[in-house]
Amino acid sequence: MNLTEIKLGPASDIPPGEGRVYQIEGERIAVFRTRAQEVYAVQADCPHKRGPLADGLVGGGTVICPLHGWKFDLKTGRALFGDCGLKTYPVSLDEARNVVLRRES
């Protein structure tokens, strides 16, 4: 298994406390930047009603689905309410503060 790094652009494209959706190799991925400048990446759609998670409320390392209020841990993808979780992706900031996603290739 090899990991491919995909540069998504500057972290400043994602305002603190918000998320943005990226289409990567046919998959929609939501990338969040917290007010503490941490970045997280999860599947873009809520598994419950396919709510757009990038439009959800972000705080304390969690995101709340805008459609039904389910809350998910951004680091683990675990649902804090409900019984389904999110797929997570390894993501970080490089030295130039670009968001870099790593995927298996």
TORFIDREN-921423 format. One record per residue (C-alpha): x, y, z; residue number from 1; residue in one letter. Coordinates in steps of 0.2 Angstrom, whole numbers, padded with zeros to 4 digits. Layout:
<nodes>
      xx      yy      zz     k   r
       X       Y       Z   NUM   a
...
</nodes>
This chain:
<nodes>
      xx      yy      zz     k   r
    0000    0000    0000     1   m
    0007    0017   -0005     2   n
    0000    0034    0001     3   l
   -0002    0048   -0012     4   t
   -0001    0066   -0006     5   e
   -0014    0077   -0014     6   i
   -0012    0096   -0011     7   k
   -0029    0104   -0009     8   l
   -0023    0122   -0008     9   g
   -0020    0135    0005    10   p
   -0028    0133    0022    11   a
   -0033    0151    0021    12   s
   -0046    0145    0008    13   d
   -0056    0137    0023    14   i
   -0061    0150    0036    15   p
   -0058    0145    0054    16   p
   -0073    0136    0061    17   g
   -0079    0131    0044    18   e
   -0078    0117    0031    19   g
   -0076    0115    0012    20   r
   -0080    0101    0000    21   v
   -0067    0094   -0012    22   y
   -0070    0082   -0026    23   q
   -0056    0070   -0026    24   i
   -0055    0055   -0038    25   e
   -0074    0054   -0038    26   g
   -0076    0055   -0020    27   e
   -0083    0070   -0010    28   r
   -0073    0075    0005    29   i
   -0076    0088    0018    30   a
   -0061    0097    0025    31   v
   -0063    0107    0041    32   f
   -0051    0120    0049    33   r
   -0055    0123    0067    34   t
   -0052    0139    0076    35   r
   -0037    0131    0084    36   a
   -0030    0129    0066    37   q
   -0032    0110    0066    38   e
   -0037    0102    0050    39   v
   -0048    0087    0048    40   y
   -0056    0077    0033    41   a
   -0071    0066    0033    42   v
   -0084    0060    0020    43   q
   -0094    0075    0014    44   a
   -0112    0069    0017    45   d
   -0120    0063    0033    46   c
   -0123    0045    0033    47   p
   -0140    0048    0041    48   h
   -0149    0059    0028    49   k
   -0135    0064    0017    50   r
   -0134    0082    0025    51   g
   -0120    0093    0019    52   p
   -0108    0091    0033    53   l
   -0097    0106    0027    54   a
   -0112    0117    0030    55   d
   -0113    0111    0048    56   g
   -0108    0119    0065    57   l
   -0089    0116    0069    58   v
   -0082    0118    0087    59   g
   -0072    0108    0099    60   g
   -0066    0095    0086    61   g
   -0084    0091    0081    62   t
   -0096    0095    0067    63   v
   -0115    0095    0069    64   i
   -0125    0090    0054    65   c
   -0136    0105    0048    66   p
   -0151    0093    0043    67   l
   -0154    0084    0059    68   h
   -0141    0089    0072    69   g
   -0131    0073    0074    70   w
   -0114    0077    0081    71   k
   -0098    0069    0075    72   f
   -0080    0068    0081    73   d
   -0069    0075    0067    74   l
   -0054    0066    0072    75   k
   -0062    0048    0074    76   t
   -0078    0050    0064    77   g
   -0087    0043    0078    78   r
   -0105    0048    0080    79   a
   -0109    0057    0097    80   l
   -0127    0055    0094    81   f
   -0134    0041    0083    82   g
   -0126    0024    0078    83   d
   -0117    0028    0062    84   c
   -0100    0036    0060    85   g
   -0090    0045    0046    86   l
   -0076    0039    0035    87   k
   -0060    0050    0040    88   t
   -0045    0054    0029    89   y
   -0027    0058    0035    90   p
   -0025    0077    0032    91   v
   -0012    0090    0038    92   s
   -0004    0106    0034    93   l
    0013    0107    0025    94   d
    0026    0120    0029    95   e
    0018    0132    0017    96   a
    0001    0130    0026    97   r
   -0006    0120    0011    98   n
   -0019    0107    0016    99   v
   -0012    0090    0011   100   v
   -0023    0075    0010   101   l
   -0016    0057    0010   102   r
   -0024    0043    0001   103   r
   -0020    0025   -0003   104   e
   -0015    0022   -0020   105   s
</nodes>
